Amino acid sequence: MTQGPGEDLSATPGEEPTLEEVLSKVANALVCPGKGILLSDESPATMKKRFADIGYYNNEESRRLYRQMIFTTDDLGESISGAVLHQETLHQRSDKGHLLTTQMKYHHLVPGVSVDIGVAPLFGSEDELTSLGLEDLTARCKEYKAYGCHFSKARCVFQINSNTPSYSAIMANARVLGRFAFLCQKSGLVPIVQAEILPVGYHGLDRMQKVTETVLSAVFKCLSDYQVFLEGCLLAVNMVTSGNSSAWKCSPQDVAMATVTTLNRTVPPAVAGVLLLSGCLSEVEATANLNAISQFIGKKPWPITFIFGKAMHGSSLRAWKGNPENVKIAQDILLEKAKDNSRAALGVYKCFKAVMFLTGFIFGSIIVYLICLQEKLLPAYGNAGVALGAGILFGLITMLVQYVGLFMTGFHTGLFLGVISLAVAEHFYWQPSAVWMTVGVLLGGGLLFAILNLCWQKGLTVIGTSVYGGAIMAGALDYFVEKFLMVMWVWDRVALHKSSPPCWFSWLILSVWPFMIFVGLITQWAITGRGIYHQECEYWGEDFICGIKGVPSKKSRNMNIQRVRTREQRAELRQKKYRYLYQVRTAHGDVISQSYVQALQRKVCGPGETNTLQSDSTHLTILPADQTQLAALTESEDDSREIIG
């Protein structure tokens, strides 16, 4: 469903729609296929940090100019369904005097607003927080509705360490989100319930998945308690990833499996849609993970799309830099990133897999065929069969092993450019005097471009494929017209053989090569290469070797592992300190005092022994209903017998 300029989504011809129908209609419009939501609800304090990174001053006018740049981007509504605004943006106007919310409607964007107004610490917890803004929410929702907003977003965050999130923090924030959703729906706004577990820490993928499942289960229990209309409600949740300081990183396929499994276990099918947050992921990682989740084969009863903030407009902010002359450039970057995420939401975000395979196939088959032909190992058809098999094998290697394919693509580009330089060398009064000089030029050019292709993947791959295509076209034309006369002349120049100079017609055929290179560059940059990237997942953060991002050093791996072990030991020591800070309940849910628990344990286990049954996921201590069961469990050392709250 696409919203037209100035169209009111709540208006329906004919009879007056019910509140449930309006909420369901807006929710479905926000998660229509191939579209996501743009997060632009940064507070002034957050914008101060963002502007400081680009050397721009922070005030209300600068924030207005930045958001005007975003919401006046042409064709943005083709990839973005709506945008979440900060409350100050509702009052801001464009240079033409229109409200920015009105400007958004002309660009087919549904306005929304972030309704929480800050966080406060939870008393008795270990630096855990809860969101504020429930007191006057009903009155504020009426104001937001008057400014043209159709949906709202409330956010509660959780952080993972050895003792958090605690049971009390999970339940407190779940009740806050349930109350937010109820009041927003009562006021006619579609609520986006954002339960976000921050990917900050040393935890692994399994711990993140368990905590996310626990939090979402509590959230939907509270939504049910407050009788929230799920068909008119959206869930915004983090992708299930390992911690950003974890020693081992997970692939997009691992993230997809863990995320979809978590959602299937906790999110009711009645929910209108699921919005995935980018969290601390980079732009490329967030898009790659979203694409993997969309491609994941499994049960997904709700639409899944994105709700990205910095991962969407971070690059455009750096390109803008507060300069009015850079507005068009920044808007083009924002539009390109929106299209990338739109394709990822549909599962069609591409990379150069086919190019990688063809690069390895051509190189491997030609080299093996020349070796077989030189040694006269087999008949002609046998040599061709061996070369074909070797080409397929090498093509699969270059396609599946990311950096091998990129390296070979750059290497081929350097070889072709080296051949060109040797062919025209005598026109610049230089000619190699020995074969080793020729080999040095070819290998040097190949290795140089191979390393450069690892650093600038898309640009150099586009150049390499253009050089490849131009060589094939020129070689084919030379074969049909002059039976490889020009190709043999180029080979003689490289091999330092004597040969007669070609005529002007042969030079005309050779000129097809640079012409096709130019055509290939223009075609790929303007048409076929737009929005297509090789997946550059930064698996190892800031580690670099030879300028290649993502390759870990042995020292870095050892330091990461040692850091994790040390942190786990410290967490185990702190466990005793915080063990009795959490609620203690019986199996029937009755809260009992800590002194009674200790007395009961001394009675069952004997003096000097205290065994506590504690959950690793929520740190909720649960005791069995009778003392016999307690004695049986406390005597067992099998972790599988531990009761999980």
C-alpha positions as CSV (number, residue, x, y, z in Angstrom):
1,M,0.0,0.0,0.0
2,T,1.4,3.4,-1.0
3,Q,0.3,6.6,0.6
4,G,-0.4,9.5,-1.8
5,P,0.6,13.1,-1.3
6,G,-1.4,14.5,1.6
7,E,-3.5,11.3,1.9
8,D,-4.9,10.6,5.3
9,L,-4.4,6.9,6.1
10,S,-7.2,6.9,8.6
11,A,-9.8,8.2,6.1
12,T,-11.9,5.5,4.4
13,P,-14.7,6.3,1.9
14,G,-18.1,5.3,2.9
15,E,-18.9,4.3,6.5
16,E,-16.8,5.4,9.4
17,P,-14.0,2.8,10.1
18,T,-13.5,1.4,13.5
19,L,-10.3,2.1,15.5
20,E,-9.1,-1.5,14.9
21,E,-9.5,-1.1,11.2
22,V,-7.5,2.2,11.2
23,L,-4.7,0.8,13.3
24,S,-4.5,-2.4,11.1
25,K,-4.5,-0.3,7.9
26,V,-1.6,2.0,9.1
27,A,0.4,-1.0,10.4
28,N,0.1,-2.9,7.1
29,A,1.1,0.2,5.2
30,L,4.3,0.6,7.3
31,V,5.5,-3.0,6.5
32,C,4.4,-3.3,2.9
33,P,6.9,-5.5,0.9
34,G,10.2,-3.9,0.1
35,K,9.8,-0.9,2.4
36,G,11.1,-0.1,5.9
37,I,11.1,2.7,8.4
38,L,13.7,5.4,8.8
39,L,14.7,6.3,12.4
40,S,15.3,10.0,12.6
41,D,14.4,10.5,16.3
42,E,17.8,11.5,17.6
43,S,17.7,13.8,20.6
44,P,19.6,17.1,20.6
45,A,22.4,15.5,22.8
46,T,22.8,12.6,20.3
47,M,22.8,15.0,17.3
48,K,25.5,17.0,19.1
49,K,27.8,13.9,19.0
50,R,26.9,13.2,15.3
51,F,27.6,16.8,14.3
52,A,30.8,16.9,16.3
53,D,32.1,14.0,14.1
54,I,31.7,16.1,11.0
55,G,32.8,19.4,12.5
56,Y,29.4,21.0,12.4
57,Y,27.7,23.2,15.1
58,N,24.6,21.9,16.9
59,N,21.5,24.0,17.4
60,E,17.9,23.7,16.4
61,E,18.4,25.3,13.0
62,S,21.2,22.9,12.0
63,R,19.1,20.0,13.1
64,R,16.2,21.4,11.0
65,L,18.4,21.7,7.9
66,Y,19.7,18.1,8.3
67,R,16.2,16.7,8.7
68,Q,15.0,18.8,5.8
69,M,17.7,17.3,3.7
70,I,16.5,13.8,4.5
71,F,12.8,14.3,4.1
72,T,13.0,16.3,0.8
73,T,14.9,13.4,-0.9
74,D,13.1,12.6,-4.2
75,D,11.9,9.0,-4.6
76,L,12.7,8.1,-1.0
77,G,9.1,6.9,-0.5
78,E,9.8,4.1,-3.0
79,S,12.0,2.3,-0.4
80,I,10.9,3.9,2.9
81,S,7.3,3.7,4.2
82,G,7.6,6.0,7.2
83,A,10.0,7.8,9.5
84,V,10.1,8.1,13.3
85,L,10.7,11.8,14.3
86,H,11.9,13.5,17.4
87,Q,9.3,15.6,19.1
88,E,11.0,18.9,18.2
89,T,10.8,17.9,14.5
90,L,7.0,18.1,14.6
91,H,7.2,21.9,15.0
92,Q,9.9,22.5,12.4
93,R,9.2,23.8,8.9
94,S,11.1,23.6,5.6
95,D,12.6,26.6,3.8
96,K,9.3,26.9,1.8
97,G,7.3,27.3,5.1
98,H,5.7,23.9,5.1
99,L,5.7,21.6,8.2
100,L,8.2,18.8,7.8
101,T,5.5,16.3,8.5
102,T,3.5,17.8,5.5
103,Q,6.7,17.7,3.4
104,M,7.0,14.0,4.3
105,K,3.5,13.2,3.0
106,Y,4.3,14.8,-0.4
107,H,7.3,12.3,-0.6
108,H,5.0,9.4,0.4
109,L,6.4,9.0,3.9
110,V,4.1,8.3,6.9
111,P,5.1,10.5,9.9
112,G,5.6,8.9,13.3
113,V,7.0,10.1,16.6
114,S,9.1,8.7,19.5
115,V,7.0,9.1,22.6
116,D,9.4,8.1,25.4
117,I,11.1,11.1,27.0
118,G,14.1,9.6,28.6
119,V,15.3,6.9,31.0
120,A,15.6,6.5,34.8
121,P,17.6,4.0,36.8
122,L,15.7,1.1,38.4
123,F,16.1,1.1,42.1
124,G,17.8,-2.0,43.5
125,S,19.2,-3.1,40.1
126,E,22.7,-3.2,38.8
127,D,22.7,0.0,36.7
128,E,19.6,-1.0,34.8
129,L,17.2,1.5,33.3
130,T,13.6,2.0,32.4
131,S,11.8,4.5,30.1
132,L,9.8,7.5,31.1
133,G,6.9,9.3,29.6
134,L,3.7,7.5,30.7
135,E,2.4,10.4,32.9
136,D,1.1,12.8,30.2
137,L,1.2,10.4,27.3
138,T,-2.5,10.6,26.4
139,A,-2.4,14.4,26.1
140,R,0.8,14.3,24.1
141,C,-0.6,11.6,21.7
142,K,-3.5,14.0,20.9
143,E,-0.9,16.7,20.0
144,Y,1.1,14.3,17.9
145,K,-2.1,13.2,16.1
146,A,-2.9,16.9,15.3
147,Y,0.5,17.3,13.6
148,G,-0.3,14.4,11.3
149,C,1.5,11.5,13.0
150,H,0.0,8.0,12.4
151,F,2.3,5.9,14.6
152,S,4.5,6.1,17.6
153,K,7.5,4.3,19.0
154,A,8.5,3.5,22.6
155,R,11.9,2.1,23.5
156,C,13.2,0.1,26.4
157,V,16.8,-1.2,26.4
158,F,18.5,-4.1,28.1
159,Q,22.2,-4.8,28.5
160,I,23.8,-8.2,29.0
161,N,26.5,-8.9,31.5
162,S,27.0,-11.5,34.2
163,N,24.0,-10.4,36.2
164,T,21.7,-8.5,33.8
165,P,19.1,-8.3,32.6
166,S,17.5,-9.1,35.9
167,Y,14.0,-10.4,36.3
168,S,12.8,-7.2,37.9
169,A,14.2,-5.1,35.0
170,I,12.6,-7.4,32.4
171,M,9.2,-7.2,34.0
172,A,9.3,-3.5,34.8
173,N,10.2,-2.6,31.2
174,A,7.7,-5.1,29.8
175,R,5.0,-3.4,31.8
176,V,6.1,0.0,30.6
177,L,6.0,-1.1,26.9
178,G,2.6,-2.7,27.5
179,R,1.2,0.6,29.0
180,F,2.8,2.6,26.2
181,A,1.2,0.5,23.5
182,F,-2.2,0.5,25.2
183,L,-2.3,4.3,25.6
184,C,-1.1,4.9,22.0
185,Q,-3.7,2.7,20.5
186,K,-6.3,4.3,22.6
187,S,-5.3,7.6,21.0
188,G,-5.3,6.3,17.5
189,L,-1.6,5.8,17.0
190,V,0.0,2.5,15.9
191,P,2.5,1.6,18.5
192,I,6.0,0.3,17.6
193,V,7.1,-1.6,20.7
194,Q,10.9,-1.5,20.7
195,A,12.5,-4.1,23.0
196,E,16.2,-3.8,22.3
197,I,18.9,-5.9,23.8
198,L,22.2,-4.0,23.2
199,P,24.9,-6.1,21.5
200,V,27.5,-4.7,23.8
201,G,29.7,-7.1,25.7
202,Y,31.5,-10.4,25.5
203,H,28.5,-12.7,25.3
204,G,28.0,-15.2,22.5
205,L,25.2,-15.9,20.1
206,D,23.5,-18.4,22.4
207,R,23.3,-16.0,25.3
208,M,21.9,-13.3,23.1
209,Q,19.3,-15.6,21.8
210,K,18.2,-16.8,25.2
211,V,18.0,-13.2,26.6
212,T,16.0,-12.0,23.6
213,E,13.6,-14.9,23.9
214,T,13.1,-14.2,27.7
215,V,12.5,-10.4,27.1
216,L,10.1,-10.9,24.2
217,S,8.1,-13.5,26.1
218,A,7.7,-11.0,29.0
219,V,6.8,-8.2,26.6
220,F,4.0,-10.1,24.8
221,K,2.7,-11.3,28.1
222,C,2.3,-7.7,29.2
223,L,0.8,-6.7,25.9
224,S,-1.8,-9.4,26.4
225,D,-2.4,-8.2,30.0
226,Y,-3.1,-4.7,28.7
227,Q,-5.3,-6.1,25.9
228,V,-3.2,-4.5,23.1
229,F,-4.6,-5.1,19.6
230,L,-1.8,-7.1,18.0
231,E,-3.0,-6.7,14.5
232,G,-2.4,-2.9,14.9
233,C,0.9,-3.2,16.6
234,L,4.5,-3.6,15.4
235,L,7.5,-5.0,17.1
236,A,11.0,-3.5,16.8
237,V,13.7,-5.8,18.0
238,N,17.4,-6.3,17.7
239,M,19.0,-8.9,15.4
240,V,20.3,-11.8,17.4
241,T,24.1,-11.4,17.2
242,S,27.0,-12.0,19.4
243,G,28.5,-9.2,21.5
244,N,30.6,-6.6,19.8
245,S,33.6,-7.5,22.1
246,S,33.1,-11.3,21.7
247,A,36.2,-13.2,20.5
248,W,34.2,-14.9,17.7
249,K,31.8,-13.2,15.3
250,C,28.9,-14.9,13.6
251,S,28.1,-14.9,9.9
252,P,24.9,-13.4,8.4
253,Q,23.5,-16.9,8.0
254,D,24.0,-17.6,11.7
255,V,22.3,-14.4,12.6
256,A,19.4,-15.2,10.3
257,M,18.8,-18.6,11.9
258,A,19.1,-17.3,15.5
259,T,16.8,-14.3,14.8
260,V,14.1,-16.2,13.0
261,T,14.1,-19.0,15.6
262,T,13.8,-16.5,18.4
263,L,10.9,-14.7,16.7
264,N,9.1,-18.0,16.0
265,R,9.4,-18.9,19.7
266,T,8.1,-15.7,21.1
267,V,6.1,-13.5,18.7
268,P,2.4,-14.3,18.1
269,P,1.4,-14.6,14.4
270,A,-1.2,-11.9,14.9
271,V,1.4,-9.2,15.2
272,A,1.3,-6.9,12.1
273,G,5.0,-7.0,11.4
274,V,8.5,-7.2,12.8
275,L,11.0,-4.4,12.4
276,L,14.7,-5.3,12.8
277,L,17.1,-2.8,14.3
278,S,20.7,-2.3,13.2
279,G,22.1,-1.8,16.7
280,C,25.9,-1.4,16.6
281,L,26.3,-3.0,13.2
282,S,27.9,-1.2,10.3
283,E,25.8,-0.2,7.3
284,V,27.1,-3.2,5.2
285,E,26.7,-5.7,8.1
286,A,23.2,-4.6,8.9
287,T,22.1,-4.9,5.2
288,A,23.8,-8.3,4.8
289,N,22.2,-9.6,7.9
290,L,18.8,-8.3,6.8
291,N,19.2,-10.0,3.4
292,A,20.1,-13.3,5.0
293,I,17.1,-13.1,7.3
294,S,14.8,-12.4,4.3
295,Q,16.4,-15.3,2.4
296,F,16.1,-17.7,5.4
297,I,13.9,-20.7,4.5
298,G,11.6,-21.1,7.5
299,K,8.3,-20.2,9.0
300,K,7.8,-16.4,9.1
301,P,4.1,-15.6,9.7
302,W,4.7,-11.8,9.9
303,P,6.3,-9.4,7.4
304,I,9.9,-8.7,8.4
305,T,11.6,-5.5,7.4
306,F,14.0,-2.9,8.8
307,I,13.9,0.1,11.0
308,F,17.4,1.7,10.6
309,G,18.8,4.9,11.8
310,K,22.5,5.5,11.7
311,A,22.9,2.5,9.4
312,M,20.7,4.2,7.0
313,H,21.7,7.9,7.0
314,G,25.2,7.8,8.6
315,S,27.0,8.0,5.2
316,S,24.8,10.8,4.0
317,L,25.5,12.8,7.1
318,R,29.2,12.5,6.5
319,A,28.8,13.6,2.9
320,W,26.5,16.5,3.8
321,K,28.9,18.1,6.5
322,G,26.4,21.0,6.9
323,N,27.3,22.4,3.4
324,P,24.3,23.4,1.3
325,E,26.3,22.5,-1.8
326,N,26.5,18.9,-0.7
327,V,22.7,18.4,-0.2
328,K,22.2,16.6,-3.6
329,I,25.2,14.3,-3.0
330,A,24.0,13.4,0.5
331,Q,20.5,12.7,-0.8
332,D,21.8,10.5,-3.5
333,I,23.8,8.5,-1.0
334,L,20.7,8.2,1.3
335,L,18.5,7.1,-1.6
336,E,21.1,4.5,-2.7
337,K,21.3,3.1,0.9
338,A,17.5,3.0,1.1
339,K,17.3,1.0,-2.1
340,D,20.0,-1.4,-0.8
341,N,18.0,-2.1,2.3
342,S,14.8,-2.3,0.3
343,R,16.3,-5.1,-1.8
344,A,17.6,-6.8,1.4
345,A,14.1,-6.7,2.9
346,L,13.0,-8.6,-0.2
347,G,16.0,-11.0,-0.1
348,V,17.5,-9.8,-3.4
349,Y,20.5,-7.9,-2.1
350,K,23.3,-9.1,-4.5
351,C,27.0,-9.5,-4.5
352,F,29.5,-10.4,-7.2
353,K,29.2,-14.2,-6.8
354,A,28.8,-14.8,-10.5
355,V,31.8,-12.5,-11.3
356,M,33.9,-14.4,-8.7
357,F,33.0,-17.7,-10.3
358,L,33.7,-16.6,-13.9
359,T,37.0,-15.1,-12.8
360,G,38.2,-18.4,-11.3
361,F,36.7,-20.5,-14.0
362,I,38.4,-18.6,-16.9
363,F,41.7,-18.4,-15.2
364,G,41.8,-22.0,-14.0
365,S,40.6,-23.6,-17.3
366,I,43.0,-21.6,-19.5
367,I,46.1,-22.3,-17.3
368,V,45.4,-26.0,-17.0
369,Y,44.6,-26.3,-20.8
370,L,47.8,-24.6,-21.7
371,I,49.8,-26.9,-19.4
372,C,48.1,-30.0,-20.8
373,L,48.6,-28.8,-24.4
374,Q,52.3,-28.1,-23.8
375,E,52.9,-31.5,-22.2
376,K,50.7,-33.3,-24.7
377,L,49.2,-35.4,-21.9
378,L,45.9,-36.3,-23.5
379,P,44.0,-35.9,-26.8
380,A,42.4,-32.6,-27.6
381,Y,39.0,-33.6,-26.1
382,G,40.8,-35.0,-23.0
383,N,42.7,-31.8,-22.4
384,A,39.5,-29.8,-22.8
385,G,37.7,-32.0,-20.2
386,V,40.5,-31.7,-17.7
387,A,40.7,-27.9,-18.2
388,L,36.9,-27.6,-17.8
389,G,36.9,-29.6,-14.5
390,A,39.8,-27.5,-13.2
391,G,38.0,-24.3,-14.2
392,I,34.8,-25.3,-12.4
393,L,36.8,-26.3,-9.2
394,F,38.8,-23.0,-9.2
395,G,35.6,-21.0,-9.9
396,L,33.9,-22.5,-6.9
397,I,36.9,-21.7,-4.7
398,T,37.0,-18.1,-5.8
399,M,33.2,-17.8,-5.4
400,L,32.9,-19.3,-1.9
401,V,36.1,-18.0,-0.5
402,Q,35.5,-14.2,-0.5
403,Y,39.0,-12.8,-0.6
404,V,40.3,-15.4,-3.1
405,G,37.8,-14.2,-5.7
406,L,38.5,-10.5,-5.0
407,F,42.3,-11.2,-5.2
408,M,42.0,-13.0,-8.5
409,T,39.8,-10.4,-10.0
410,G,42.3,-7.7,-9.2
411,F,45.2,-9.9,-10.4
412,H,43.6,-10.4,-13.8
413,T,43.0,-6.7,-14.1
414,G,46.7,-6.0,-13.4
415,L,47.8,-8.6,-15.9
416,F,45.7,-7.1,-18.7
417,L,46.9,-3.6,-17.9
418,G,50.5,-4.9,-17.9
419,V,50.0,-6.5,-21.3
420,I,48.7,-3.1,-22.6
421,S,51.7,-1.3,-21.2
422,L,54.2,-3.7,-22.7
423,A,52.4,-3.6,-26.1
424,V,52.7,0.2,-26.3
425,A,56.1,0.5,-24.5
426,E,58.2,1.2,-27.6
427,H,56.1,4.2,-28.4
428,F,57.4,5.8,-25.2
429,Y,61.0,4.9,-26.0
430,W,61.3,2.0,-23.6
431,Q,61.4,-1.7,-24.3
432,P,62.2,-4.6,-21.9
433,S,65.5,-6.2,-22.8
434,A,65.0,-9.5,-21.0
435,V,62.1,-11.9,-20.3
436,W,62.4,-11.4,-16.6
437,M,61.6,-7.7,-17.0
438,T,58.4,-8.7,-18.9
439,V,57.4,-11.2,-16.2
440,G,58.2,-8.6,-13.5
441,V,55.9,-6.0,-15.1
442,L,53.0,-8.5,-15.4
443,L,53.4,-10.0,-11.9
444,G,53.9,-6.5,-10.4
445,G,50.8,-5.1,-12.0
446,G,48.8,-8.2,-11.1
447,L,49.8,-8.2,-7.4
448,L,49.3,-4.4,-7.1
449,F,45.7,-4.5,-8.4
450,A,45.0,-7.7,-6.4
451,I,45.8,-5.9,-3.2
452,L,44.0,-2.7,-4.2
453,N,40.9,-4.8,-5.1
454,L,40.8,-6.2,-1.5
455,C,40.7,-2.6,-0.2
456,W,38.3,-1.0,-2.7
457,Q,36.1,-3.9,-3.6
458,K,33.3,-2.5,-5.6
459,G,35.2,0.1,-7.6
460,L,38.1,-2.1,-8.6
461,T,35.7,-5.0,-9.4
462,V,33.8,-2.8,-11.8
463,I,37.0,-1.7,-13.4
464,G,38.3,-5.3,-13.6
465,T,35.1,-6.7,-15.2
466,S,35.1,-3.8,-17.7
467,V,38.7,-4.6,-18.7
468,Y,37.8,-8.3,-18.9
469,G,34.7,-7.6,-21.1
470,G,36.6,-5.3,-23.4
471,A,39.4,-7.8,-23.9
472,I,36.9,-10.5,-24.8
473,M,35.1,-8.3,-27.3
474,A,38.3,-7.1,-28.9
475,G,39.7,-10.7,-29.1
476,A,36.5,-12.0,-30.6
477,L,36.5,-9.3,-33.3
478,D,40.2,-9.9,-34.0
479,Y,39.5,-13.6,-34.5
480,F,36.6,-13.2,-37.0
481,V,38.3,-10.4,-39.0
482,E,42.1,-11.2,-38.9
483,K,42.4,-14.7,-37.3
484,F,44.0,-13.4,-34.1
485,L,46.6,-11.3,-36.0
486,M,46.5,-8.5,-33.4
487,V,46.5,-10.9,-30.5
488,M,49.6,-12.7,-31.8
489,W,51.3,-9.3,-32.3
490,V,50.6,-8.4,-28.7
491,W,51.9,-11.8,-27.6
492,D,55.1,-11.2,-29.6
493,R,55.6,-7.9,-27.9
494,V,55.2,-9.5,-24.4
495,A,57.5,-12.5,-25.3
496,L,60.1,-10.2,-27.0
497,H,59.8,-11.8,-30.4
498,K,60.5,-10.0,-33.6
499,S,57.4,-9.2,-35.6
500,S,56.2,-6.7,-38.3
501,P,54.2,-3.7,-37.1
502,P,50.5,-4.0,-37.6
503,C,48.6,-1.9,-40.1
504,W,46.1,0.9,-39.3
505,F,43.2,-1.6,-39.5
506,S,44.7,-3.8,-36.9
507,W,45.1,-0.8,-34.6
508,L,41.5,0.0,-35.2
509,I,40.5,-3.4,-34.0
510,L,42.7,-3.0,-30.9
511,S,41.0,0.3,-30.1
512,V,37.8,-1.6,-29.5
513,W,39.3,-2.7,-26.2
514,P,39.6,0.7,-24.5
515,F,36.3,1.8,-26.0
516,M,34.5,-1.3,-24.5
517,I,36.2,-0.6,-21.2
518,F,34.7,2.9,-21.2
519,V,31.3,1.5,-22.1
520,G,31.5,-1.1,-19.4
521,L,32.4,1.4,-16.7
522,I,29.5,3.7,-17.6
523,T,27.1,0.8,-17.9
524,Q,28.0,-0.7,-14.5
525,W,28.2,2.6,-12.5
526,A,25.0,4.0,-14.0
527,I,22.8,0.9,-14.4
528,T,23.8,-2.7,-13.6
529,G,26.1,-2.0,-10.7
530,R,23.8,0.3,-8.7
531,G,23.0,-1.2,-5.3
532,I,25.2,-4.3,-5.8
533,Y,28.0,-4.8,-3.4
534,H,30.4,-7.5,-2.4
535,Q,29.6,-8.4,1.3
536,E,32.3,-6.7,3.4
537,C,31.6,-8.1,6.8
538,E,34.0,-6.8,9.4
539,Y,34.4,-10.0,11.3
540,W,37.3,-8.8,13.5
541,G,36.6,-5.1,14.2
542,E,39.6,-2.9,13.7
543,D,42.2,-5.6,13.0
544,F,44.2,-5.0,9.8
545,I,46.9,-7.0,8.0
546,C,48.4,-5.5,4.8
547,G,45.5,-3.1,4.7
548,I,43.0,-5.9,4.4
549,K,40.0,-5.4,6.7
550,G,38.6,-8.5,8.4
551,V,41.8,-10.6,8.6
552,P,42.7,-11.3,12.3
553,S,46.2,-11.6,13.4
554,K,47.4,-14.4,15.7
555,K,48.2,-12.0,18.5
556,S,44.7,-10.4,18.2
557,R,43.0,-13.8,18.4
558,N,45.0,-14.8,21.5
559,M,44.3,-11.4,23.2
560,N,40.6,-11.7,22.5
561,I,40.4,-15.3,23.9
562,Q,42.5,-14.3,27.0
563,R,40.3,-11.2,27.6
564,V,37.1,-13.4,27.5
565,R,38.6,-15.9,30.0
566,T,39.7,-13.2,32.4
567,R,36.2,-11.6,32.2
568,E,34.5,-14.9,32.8
569,Q,36.6,-15.4,35.9
570,R,35.8,-11.9,37.3
571,A,32.1,-12.5,36.5
572,E,32.2,-15.8,38.5
573,L,33.7,-13.9,41.5
574,R,31.1,-11.2,41.3
575,Q,28.3,-13.8,41.2
576,K,28.5,-14.4,45.0
577,K,28.1,-10.7,45.6
578,Y,25.0,-10.2,43.6
579,R,23.5,-13.7,44.1
580,Y,21.0,-12.6,46.8
581,L,20.0,-9.3,45.2
582,Y,17.2,-10.8,43.2
583,Q,13.7,-12.0,44.0
584,V,13.3,-15.4,45.5
585,R,10.1,-17.3,44.7
586,T,8.5,-20.6,45.3
587,A,7.4,-22.8,42.5
588,H,3.9,-21.4,42.9
589,G,5.1,-17.8,42.5
590,D,4.9,-16.7,46.2
591,V,7.7,-14.3,47.3
592,I,9.5,-15.4,50.4
593,S,12.2,-13.8,52.5
594,Q,15.9,-14.5,52.1
595,S,16.3,-15.5,55.7
596,Y,13.7,-18.2,55.3
597,V,15.6,-19.5,52.2
598,Q,18.9,-19.7,54.1
599,A,17.2,-21.4,57.1
600,L,15.6,-23.9,54.8
601,Q,18.9,-24.6,53.0
602,R,20.7,-25.1,56.4
603,K,18.0,-27.5,57.4
604,V,18.2,-29.6,54.3
605,C,21.9,-29.4,53.4
606,G,23.3,-29.1,56.9
607,P,25.3,-26.4,58.7
608,G,27.8,-24.5,56.6
609,E,26.3,-25.5,53.2
610,T,24.2,-23.1,51.2
611,N,23.2,-24.1,47.7
612,T,21.1,-21.7,45.6
613,L,19.3,-22.7,42.5
614,Q,19.7,-19.8,40.1
615,S,18.8,-19.1,36.5
616,D,21.5,-18.0,34.0
617,S,18.9,-16.3,31.8
618,T,16.9,-14.1,34.2
619,H,18.7,-14.6,37.5
620,L,15.4,-15.6,39.2
621,T,16.0,-17.9,42.1
622,I,13.2,-20.5,42.2
623,L,12.7,-23.1,44.9
624,P,10.7,-26.3,44.5
625,A,7.3,-26.7,46.1
626,D,8.4,-29.3,48.7
627,Q,11.6,-29.9,50.7
628,T,12.1,-33.4,49.3
629,Q,12.5,-32.1,45.8
630,L,14.8,-29.4,47.1
631,A,17.1,-31.9,48.7
632,A,17.2,-34.0,45.5
633,L,18.2,-31.0,43.4
634,T,20.7,-29.6,45.8
635,E,22.5,-33.0,46.0
636,S,22.8,-33.2,42.2
637,E,25.7,-31.5,40.4
638,D,24.1,-32.0,36.9
639,D,23.4,-28.5,35.4
640,S,20.6,-30.0,33.4
641,R,18.6,-30.5,36.6
642,E,18.7,-26.8,37.4
643,I,15.3,-25.1,37.4
644,I,15.2,-22.2,34.9
645,G,12.9,-19.3,35.8
